[in-house]
Amino acid sequence: MKASEFAELLLLGAIWGASFMLMKEAVPAFGVFALVELRALAATLCLMPLVLLKRQGGELLEYWPKLLLVGVVNTAVPFCLFNYALLHLDAGLAAILNAMAPMFGVLIAYLYLKESIGWKGVLGIGFGFVGVVIISLEQKLTGDEDALATLLPIFAALAATLCYGMTASYLRKHLASAKPFVLAAGSQMFAAVVLLPFALMNLPETMPSQSAWIKALTLAFLCTGIAYVMYFDLIAKIGASRAMTVGYLVPLFGIFWGVVILDEVLSLQSIVGGSLILLGVMMATNAWSILKRLKKTNKEKANKAAL
């Protein structure tokens, strides 16, 4: 991996990590549905011209029913769930819970695609869920004594990551031949269409402030639209397995932005639970072997360059 590619990977992790901070700041002003609608529209505007330039518009028509389902399950529902969760949770904590997505991906792939997990995967899933339990036991909502209401935002965040895991298996089985930009643009477009009535029925009662608009538009265009373009650019440059390692950077940057910008403080229980989640995700997704392959590939490239 070149230095410029690694820098782009870090930048993408920083951008996606910042999305939790921006959601935390923008959702009280815009509401759950309107903010997601804005994100989906921005992503569509950024991605659709690339689909047309690559002359892949025909695939949108070919795959539209499946893209509609992906748009609902991978964008509309999880984005709304995270918006709701961030009305109550810190941005850093939400970023940690988001790291459960690849773990759910492994579990769904085992159940749906009959893929092998192995003992490391089983142990990793166990670590991850223990981490969630630790965070859940620690989480308290101010002024709310109802246990279910206290845990509901955490359940919402976990349900969102479950949606991501379900989509990963669905894409592998039913949309493996579809072009990446078609998948991204089509799913965002259909998410915007599905959410439009909900957004119109739940518009903010007062006009959001200039600061809220800046945060929402940054979230929409930078963290959603442009970030997707960067992600697919990385896939083209360094391959899908390497590009997916950005998932390990997102929670770290999410915590960083929450602490630095929002003055959030992670408790000891959140740190322990989050560490178990990240360790579990790395074990379940076999990240160690991925890192070894990357190191081996870089060494082989260096040897070839020396010759």
C-alpha positions as a Markdown table, in Angstrom:
| # | Residue | x | y | z |
|---|---|---|---|---|
| 1 | Met | 0.0 | 0.0 | 0.0 |
| 2 | Lys | 1.4 | 3.4 | -1.0 |
| 3 | Ala | 1.7 | 6.2 | 1.4 |
| 4 | Ser | -0.9 | 8.2 | -0.5 |
| 5 | Glu | -3.4 | 5.2 | -0.3 |
| 6 | Phe | -2.8 | 4.8 | 3.4 |
| 7 | Ala | -3.4 | 8.5 | 3.9 |
| 8 | Glu | -6.7 | 8.2 | 1.9 |
| 9 | Leu | -7.7 | 5.2 | 4.1 |
| 10 | Leu | -7.0 | 7.2 | 7.3 |
| 11 | Leu | -8.9 | 10.2 | 5.9 |
| 12 | Leu | -11.9 | 8.0 | 5.1 |
| 13 | Gly | -11.8 | 6.6 | 8.6 |
| 14 | Ala | -11.7 | 10.1 | 10.0 |
| 15 | Ile | -14.6 | 11.2 | 7.9 |
| 16 | Trp | -16.8 | 8.3 | 8.7 |
| 17 | Gly | -15.8 | 8.5 | 12.4 |
| 18 | Ala | -16.9 | 12.2 | 12.4 |
| 19 | Ser | -20.3 | 11.2 | 11.1 |
| 20 | Phe | -21.4 | 10.1 | 14.6 |
| 21 | Met | -20.4 | 13.5 | 16.0 |
| 22 | Leu | -22.3 | 15.3 | 13.2 |
| 23 | Met | -25.4 | 13.2 | 13.7 |
| 24 | Lys | -25.3 | 13.8 | 17.4 |
| 25 | Glu | -25.3 | 17.6 | 16.7 |
| 26 | Ala | -27.7 | 17.7 | 13.8 |
| 27 | Val | -30.5 | 15.3 | 14.6 |
| 28 | Pro | -32.1 | 17.4 | 17.4 |
| 29 | Ala | -32.5 | 20.2 | 15.0 |
| 30 | Phe | -33.7 | 18.3 | 11.9 |
| 31 | Gly | -35.3 | 15.2 | 13.4 |
| 32 | Val | -34.6 | 11.6 | 12.7 |
| 33 | Phe | -36.2 | 11.2 | 9.2 |
| 34 | Ala | -35.4 | 14.6 | 7.7 |
| 35 | Leu | -31.7 | 14.2 | 8.4 |
| 36 | Val | -31.6 | 10.7 | 6.8 |
| 37 | Glu | -33.5 | 12.1 | 3.8 |
| 38 | Leu | -30.9 | 14.8 | 3.4 |
| 39 | Arg | -28.0 | 12.3 | 3.6 |
| 40 | Ala | -29.6 | 9.9 | 1.0 |
| 41 | Leu | -30.3 | 12.8 | -1.4 |
| 42 | Ala | -26.8 | 14.1 | -1.1 |
| 43 | Ala | -25.3 | 10.7 | -1.7 |
| 44 | Thr | -27.5 | 10.2 | -4.7 |
| 45 | Leu | -26.4 | 13.5 | -6.2 |
| 46 | Cys | -22.7 | 12.6 | -5.7 |
| 47 | Leu | -22.9 | 9.0 | -7.0 |
| 48 | Met | -25.5 | 9.2 | -9.8 |
| 49 | Pro | -23.3 | 11.2 | -12.2 |
| 50 | Leu | -20.6 | 8.6 | -11.9 |
| 51 | Val | -23.1 | 5.9 | -12.7 |
| 52 | Leu | -24.1 | 7.8 | -15.8 |
| 53 | Leu | -20.5 | 8.6 | -16.8 |
| 54 | Lys | -19.7 | 4.9 | -16.6 |
| 55 | Arg | -22.8 | 4.1 | -18.7 |
| 56 | Gln | -24.2 | 1.8 | -16.0 |
| 57 | Gly | -27.7 | 3.3 | -15.8 |
| 58 | Gly | -29.1 | 0.1 | -17.4 |
| 59 | Glu | -28.2 | -1.9 | -14.3 |
| 60 | Leu | -30.3 | 0.4 | -12.1 |
| 61 | Leu | -33.4 | -0.7 | -14.1 |
| 62 | Glu | -32.3 | -4.3 | -14.1 |
| 63 | Tyr | -31.7 | -4.6 | -10.4 |
| 64 | Trp | -34.2 | -2.0 | -9.1 |
| 65 | Pro | -36.3 | -4.3 | -6.9 |
| 66 | Lys | -33.2 | -5.6 | -5.1 |
| 67 | Leu | -31.7 | -2.2 | -4.9 |
| 68 | Leu | -35.0 | -1.0 | -3.3 |
| 69 | Leu | -34.6 | -3.6 | -0.6 |
| 70 | Val | -31.0 | -2.8 | 0.0 |
| 71 | Gly | -31.8 | 0.9 | 0.2 |
| 72 | Val | -34.4 | 0.2 | 2.9 |
| 73 | Val | -32.3 | -2.3 | 4.9 |
| 74 | Asn | -28.8 | -0.8 | 4.5 |
| 75 | Thr | -29.6 | 2.9 | 4.5 |
| 76 | Ala | -33.1 | 4.0 | 5.5 |
| 77 | Val | -33.7 | 1.8 | 8.5 |
| 78 | Pro | -30.1 | 1.8 | 10.1 |
| 79 | Phe | -29.6 | 5.5 | 9.5 |
| 80 | Cys | -32.9 | 6.3 | 11.3 |
| 81 | Leu | -32.0 | 3.9 | 14.1 |
| 82 | Phe | -28.6 | 5.5 | 14.7 |
| 83 | Asn | -30.2 | 9.0 | 14.6 |
| 84 | Tyr | -32.6 | 7.9 | 17.3 |
| 85 | Ala | -29.8 | 6.3 | 19.3 |
| 86 | Leu | -27.7 | 9.5 | 19.1 |
| 87 | Leu | -30.5 | 11.5 | 20.7 |
| 88 | His | -29.5 | 9.6 | 23.9 |
| 89 | Leu | -26.0 | 8.1 | 23.4 |
| 90 | Asp | -22.6 | 9.8 | 23.2 |
| 91 | Ala | -21.1 | 9.8 | 19.7 |
| 92 | Gly | -18.1 | 7.8 | 20.8 |
| 93 | Leu | -20.2 | 5.1 | 22.3 |
| 94 | Ala | -22.4 | 4.9 | 19.1 |
| 95 | Ala | -19.2 | 4.5 | 17.0 |
| 96 | Ile | -18.1 | 1.6 | 19.2 |
| 97 | Leu | -21.5 | -0.1 | 18.8 |
| 98 | Asn | -21.2 | 0.5 | 15.1 |
| 99 | Ala | -18.2 | -1.8 | 15.1 |
| 100 | Met | -20.6 | -4.7 | 15.7 |
| 101 | Ala | -21.6 | -4.6 | 12.0 |
| 102 | Pro | -18.9 | -6.9 | 10.6 |
| 103 | Met | -19.5 | -9.3 | 13.5 |
| 104 | Phe | -23.1 | -9.5 | 12.7 |
| 105 | Gly | -22.0 | -9.9 | 9.1 |
| 106 | Val | -20.0 | -13.0 | 10.0 |
| 107 | Leu | -22.9 | -14.4 | 12.0 |
| 108 | Ile | -25.5 | -13.9 | 9.3 |
| 109 | Ala | -23.2 | -15.3 | 6.7 |
| 110 | Tyr | -22.9 | -18.5 | 8.8 |
| 111 | Leu | -26.7 | -18.7 | 9.2 |
| 112 | Tyr | -27.7 | -17.6 | 5.7 |
| 113 | Leu | -24.8 | -18.5 | 3.4 |
| 114 | Lys | -23.6 | -21.5 | 5.5 |
| 115 | Glu | -20.1 | -20.0 | 5.7 |
| 116 | Ser | -17.7 | -21.5 | 8.3 |
| 117 | Ile | -16.9 | -19.4 | 11.3 |
| 118 | Gly | -14.3 | -21.5 | 13.1 |
| 119 | Trp | -13.4 | -21.4 | 16.8 |
| 120 | Lys | -11.8 | -18.0 | 16.6 |
| 121 | Gly | -15.0 | -16.6 | 15.1 |
| 122 | Val | -17.2 | -18.1 | 17.8 |
| 123 | Leu | -14.8 | -16.7 | 20.5 |
| 124 | Gly | -14.8 | -13.3 | 18.8 |
| 125 | Ile | -18.6 | -13.2 | 18.7 |
| 126 | Gly | -18.6 | -14.1 | 22.3 |
| 127 | Phe | -16.2 | -11.3 | 23.2 |
| 128 | Gly | -18.2 | -8.8 | 21.2 |
| 129 | Phe | -21.5 | -9.6 | 23.0 |
| 130 | Val | -19.8 | -9.5 | 26.4 |
| 131 | Gly | -18.6 | -6.1 | 25.5 |
| 132 | Val | -22.1 | -5.0 | 24.6 |
| 133 | Val | -23.5 | -6.4 | 27.9 |
| 134 | Ile | -20.8 | -4.4 | 29.8 |
| 135 | Ile | -21.7 | -1.2 | 28.0 |
| 136 | Ser | -25.5 | -1.9 | 28.4 |
| 137 | Leu | -25.1 | -2.4 | 32.2 |
| 138 | Glu | -23.2 | 0.9 | 32.5 |
| 139 | Gln | -25.5 | 3.0 | 30.2 |
| 140 | Lys | -27.9 | 5.2 | 32.1 |
| 141 | Leu | -30.3 | 7.8 | 30.7 |
| 142 | Thr | -30.7 | 11.0 | 32.7 |
| 143 | Gly | -34.0 | 11.2 | 34.5 |
| 144 | Asp | -35.3 | 7.8 | 33.2 |
| 145 | Glu | -35.7 | 4.9 | 35.6 |
| 146 | Asp | -37.4 | 2.5 | 33.1 |
| 147 | Ala | -34.9 | -0.2 | 32.3 |
| 148 | Leu | -36.3 | -0.8 | 28.8 |
| 149 | Ala | -36.2 | 2.9 | 27.9 |
| 150 | Thr | -32.6 | 3.0 | 29.2 |
| 151 | Leu | -31.5 | 0.2 | 26.9 |
| 152 | Leu | -33.6 | 1.1 | 23.9 |
| 153 | Pro | -31.0 | 3.4 | 22.2 |
| 154 | Ile | -28.4 | 0.6 | 22.5 |
| 155 | Phe | -30.9 | -1.9 | 21.0 |
| 156 | Ala | -31.5 | 0.6 | 18.2 |
| 157 | Ala | -27.8 | 1.0 | 17.4 |
| 158 | Leu | -27.4 | -2.8 | 17.5 |
| 159 | Ala | -30.4 | -3.3 | 15.3 |
| 160 | Ala | -28.8 | -0.9 | 12.8 |
| 161 | Thr | -25.6 | -2.9 | 12.7 |
| 162 | Leu | -27.6 | -6.1 | 12.3 |
| 163 | Cys | -29.2 | -4.5 | 9.2 |
| 164 | Tyr | -25.6 | -3.9 | 7.8 |
| 165 | Gly | -24.7 | -7.5 | 8.5 |
| 166 | Met | -27.8 | -8.8 | 6.8 |
| 167 | Thr | -27.2 | -6.6 | 3.8 |
| 168 | Ala | -23.6 | -7.9 | 3.4 |
| 169 | Ser | -24.9 | -11.5 | 2.9 |
| 170 | Tyr | -27.7 | -10.4 | 0.7 |
| 171 | Leu | -25.4 | -8.5 | -1.6 |
| 172 | Arg | -23.0 | -11.5 | -1.8 |
| 173 | Lys | -25.9 | -13.9 | -2.8 |
| 174 | His | -28.1 | -11.8 | -4.9 |
| 175 | Leu | -26.2 | -8.8 | -6.2 |
| 176 | Ala | -22.6 | -10.1 | -6.6 |
| 177 | Ser | -22.6 | -9.1 | -10.3 |
| 178 | Ala | -23.9 | -5.6 | -9.9 |
| 179 | Lys | -21.4 | -2.7 | -10.2 |
| 180 | Pro | -20.3 | -1.0 | -6.9 |
| 181 | Phe | -21.4 | 2.5 | -8.0 |
| 182 | Val | -24.8 | 1.1 | -9.1 |
| 183 | Leu | -25.3 | -0.6 | -5.7 |
| 184 | Ala | -24.4 | 2.6 | -3.8 |
| 185 | Ala | -26.2 | 5.1 | -6.0 |
| 186 | Gly | -29.3 | 2.9 | -6.4 |
| 187 | Ser | -29.7 | 2.1 | -2.8 |
| 188 | Gln | -29.3 | 5.7 | -1.7 |
| 189 | Met | -31.8 | 6.9 | -4.3 |
| 190 | Phe | -34.4 | 4.3 | -3.3 |
| 191 | Ala | -33.8 | 5.1 | 0.4 |
| 192 | Ala | -34.5 | 8.8 | -0.4 |
| 193 | Val | -37.7 | 7.8 | -2.2 |
| 194 | Val | -39.0 | 5.6 | 0.6 |
| 195 | Leu | -38.1 | 8.1 | 3.4 |
| 196 | Leu | -39.6 | 11.2 | 1.6 |
| 197 | Pro | -43.1 | 10.8 | 3.0 |
| 198 | Phe | -41.8 | 10.2 | 6.5 |
| 199 | Ala | -39.5 | 13.2 | 6.2 |
| 200 | Leu | -42.3 | 15.5 | 5.0 |
| 201 | Met | -44.6 | 14.4 | 7.8 |
| 202 | Asn | -41.9 | 15.0 | 10.4 |
| 203 | Leu | -40.4 | 18.3 | 9.3 |
| 204 | Pro | -38.8 | 20.4 | 12.1 |
| 205 | Glu | -41.2 | 22.8 | 13.8 |
| 206 | Thr | -38.6 | 25.6 | 13.6 |
| 207 | Met | -36.0 | 26.4 | 11.0 |
| 208 | Pro | -32.7 | 24.8 | 12.0 |
| 209 | Ser | -29.9 | 27.2 | 12.8 |
| 210 | Gln | -27.0 | 28.0 | 10.5 |
| 211 | Ser | -24.7 | 25.8 | 12.6 |
| 212 | Ala | -27.1 | 22.9 | 12.3 |
| 213 | Trp | -27.4 | 23.3 | 8.6 |
| 214 | Ile | -23.6 | 23.3 | 8.2 |
| 215 | Lys | -23.3 | 20.1 | 10.3 |
| 216 | Ala | -26.2 | 18.4 | 8.4 |
| 217 | Leu | -24.8 | 19.3 | 4.9 |
| 218 | Thr | -21.3 | 18.2 | 6.0 |
| 219 | Leu | -22.7 | 14.9 | 7.1 |
| 220 | Ala | -24.7 | 14.6 | 3.9 |
| 221 | Phe | -22.2 | 15.5 | 1.2 |
| 222 | Leu | -18.8 | 14.8 | 2.9 |
| 223 | Cys | -19.6 | 11.8 | 5.2 |
| 224 | Thr | -22.1 | 10.1 | 2.9 |
| 225 | Gly | -21.7 | 11.2 | -0.8 |
| 226 | Ile | -18.0 | 12.0 | -1.1 |
| 227 | Ala | -17.1 | 9.2 | 1.4 |
| 228 | Tyr | -18.7 | 6.6 | -0.8 |
| 229 | Val | -16.7 | 7.9 | -3.8 |
| 230 | Met | -13.5 | 7.7 | -1.7 |
| 231 | Tyr | -14.4 | 4.1 | -0.6 |
| 232 | Phe | -14.9 | 2.8 | -4.1 |
| 233 | Asp | -11.8 | 4.6 | -5.2 |
| 234 | Leu | -9.8 | 2.8 | -2.5 |
| 235 | Ile | -11.4 | -0.5 | -3.6 |
| 236 | Ala | -10.2 | 0.1 | -7.1 |
| 237 | Lys | -6.7 | 1.0 | -5.9 |
| 238 | Ile | -5.9 | -1.5 | -3.1 |
| 239 | Gly | -8.7 | -4.1 | -3.3 |
| 240 | Ala | -11.8 | -4.7 | -1.3 |
| 241 | Ser | -10.2 | -6.6 | 1.6 |
| 242 | Arg | -7.8 | -3.7 | 2.3 |
| 243 | Ala | -10.4 | -1.1 | 1.8 |
| 244 | Met | -12.6 | -2.8 | 4.4 |
| 245 | Thr | -10.0 | -2.3 | 7.1 |
| 246 | Val | -11.4 | 1.2 | 7.4 |
| 247 | Gly | -14.0 | -0.4 | 9.6 |
| 248 | Tyr | -11.4 | -0.8 | 12.3 |
| 249 | Leu | -10.5 | 2.9 | 12.1 |
| 250 | Val | -14.1 | 4.3 | 12.3 |
| 251 | Pro | -14.7 | 3.6 | 16.0 |
| 252 | Leu | -11.3 | 5.0 | 16.9 |
| 253 | Phe | -11.9 | 8.2 | 15.1 |
| 254 | Gly | -15.5 | 8.3 | 16.4 |
| 255 | Ile | -14.2 | 8.2 | 19.9 |
| 256 | Phe | -11.5 | 10.8 | 19.1 |
| 257 | Trp | -13.9 | 13.3 | 17.6 |
| 258 | Gly | -16.4 | 12.8 | 20.4 |
| 259 | Val | -13.7 | 13.5 | 23.1 |
| 260 | Val | -12.0 | 16.4 | 21.3 |
| 261 | Ile | -15.0 | 18.2 | 19.8 |
| 262 | Leu | -17.9 | 17.3 | 22.0 |
| 263 | Asp | -15.9 | 17.0 | 25.3 |
| 264 | Glu | -17.3 | 13.5 | 25.8 |
| 265 | Val | -15.7 | 11.3 | 28.5 |
| 266 | Leu | -15.7 | 7.5 | 28.1 |
| 267 | Ser | -16.2 | 5.6 | 31.4 |
| 268 | Leu | -13.9 | 2.7 | 32.3 |
| 269 | Gln | -16.8 | 0.3 | 31.6 |
| 270 | Ser | -17.3 | 1.8 | 28.1 |
| 271 | Ile | -13.6 | 1.5 | 27.4 |
| 272 | Val | -13.5 | -2.1 | 28.6 |
| 273 | Gly | -16.7 | -3.0 | 26.7 |
| 274 | Gly | -15.5 | -1.2 | 23.5 |
| 275 | Ser | -12.1 | -3.0 | 23.6 |
| 276 | Leu | -13.9 | -6.3 | 23.9 |
| 277 | Ile | -16.1 | -5.4 | 20.9 |
| 278 | Leu | -13.1 | -4.4 | 18.8 |
| 279 | Leu | -11.1 | -7.5 | 19.8 |
| 280 | Gly | -14.1 | -9.6 | 19.0 |
| 281 | Val | -14.7 | -8.0 | 15.6 |
| 282 | Met | -11.0 | -8.6 | 14.7 |
| 283 | Met | -11.2 | -12.2 | 15.7 |
| 284 | Ala | -14.6 | -12.9 | 14.0 |
| 285 | Thr | -13.5 | -11.3 | 10.7 |
| 286 | Asn | -10.0 | -12.9 | 10.9 |
| 287 | Ala | -8.4 | -9.5 | 10.7 |
| 288 | Trp | -5.0 | -11.0 | 11.8 |
| 289 | Ser | -4.7 | -13.0 | 8.6 |
| 290 | Ile | -5.7 | -10.0 | 6.6 |
| 291 | Leu | -3.0 | -7.9 | 8.2 |
| 292 | Lys | -0.5 | -10.7 | 7.6 |
| 293 | Arg | -1.4 | -10.9 | 3.9 |
| 294 | Leu | -1.1 | -7.1 | 3.6 |
| 295 | Lys | 2.3 | -7.3 | 5.2 |
| 296 | Lys | 3.4 | -10.1 | 2.9 |
| 297 | Thr | 2.1 | -8.3 | -0.2 |
| 298 | Asn | 3.9 | -5.1 | 0.7 |
| 299 | Lys | 7.1 | -7.0 | 1.4 |
| 300 | Glu | 6.9 | -8.8 | -2.0 |
| 301 | Lys | 6.3 | -5.4 | -3.7 |
| 302 | Ala | 9.3 | -4.0 | -1.9 |
| 303 | Asn | 11.5 | -6.9 | -3.0 |
| 304 | Lys | 10.4 | -6.6 | -6.6 |
| 305 | Ala | 11.1 | -2.8 | -6.5 |
| 306 | Ala | 14.6 | -3.5 | -5.2 |
| 307 | Leu | 15.2 | -5.9 | -8.1 |
